[in-house]
Amino acid sequence: MRILAFESTCDETAVSVVEDGRKILSDEICSQAQLHAIYGGVVPEEAARCHIEAISLLAQKAIDTAGISRSDIDAVAVSYAPGLIGAVLVGVNFAKSCALALNVPLIPVHHIRGHIAANYLAFPELEPPFLCLAISGGNTLLVEVKDYTVMNILGSTRDDAAGECFDKTARVLGLPYPGGKPIDELSKGGNPERYVFPVSNMDSNPYDMSFSGLKTAVINLVHNSEQKGEMIDRRDLAASFTKAVSDSLVPRTIRAAKDFGYKKLVIAGGVAANSTIRADFKTAAEENGLELFIPPLRLCGDNGSMIGAQAYYEHLAGVRAGTDLNAYASMNINGEF
Ligand code: KG4
């Protein structure tokens, strides 16, 4: 089954053709990151406009690169939540038109379900059940993937997402947007013990997380140092900050895997590209006898293929949308508001 899949929830317009949920036939991405870098973050209105400009040409390119014709498409999929509402709407409306014109089913896909499914593309042997930590720019959650479309949220961030914390820390250090990769590069060779940052714990739910305190601590440290005329070692700060994020994610996830008896651990989302977090999970998984799956870097960030992969399993489960499909700025992984 060949699915034409659309992703436009943030600042990447992405269109892919995916076969049977596991094989990428084409994977086209048009990133707006350079444009938003001027402003230090995503400007929603600009994002929506750029999606409109890119999506039609990109869709044709995805079909051409896949080496198929329009009549070979069996279904159309779209990431319909959560995200910047204007941006999501562009993908949803374009996908609706395609499904209508091609007379094929329309499959709505939750963006984070897509991130998780990126692992099905990277690891053909991977099948649920498994425990997944999804860490992206807008979402951070620990979820039991009981089956391809059956998920249970164990915990999530109470405030900022891990990726947002990277982006804000980068901004205060004068690094470009999106800040995750520049911080990753800056932190290499830095001393992670030099600055001590808070790692949050929630009494009411050990699997919930919080990153706003960490973000504030970094901002305060930088501003206080500036006011006192003290030098900050930026490499050490980047390394110490990354350690605090990793210390918040890794032990909590390992604990959840043990508590709920999971042997397979899957990491997903843009922040899964971080070299320290990848290395820390690898060490922790080995120490605890867990099988670890982290996608290659190109499948960590937003892409259309992950939407096509999850769409296949949603289709098998009977999920369909009509032309009344709406876009949603916020919605949890189980479709609840
Ligand atoms: O999954 P994603 O592409 O978009 C969302 O669905 O939100 O994630 C984007 C986030 C950004 O916050 C970006 O700074 C972060 O992923 N990111 C990283 C790295 N590469 C991207 N964070 C830490 N280290 C990286 N190497």
Residues whose N, C-alpha, C, O or C-beta is under 5 A from the ligand:
A	BS01	KG4	S136 G137 G138 G163 E164 F166 D167 P178 G179 G180 K181 D184 G269 G270 V271 A273 N274 S275 C300 G301 D302
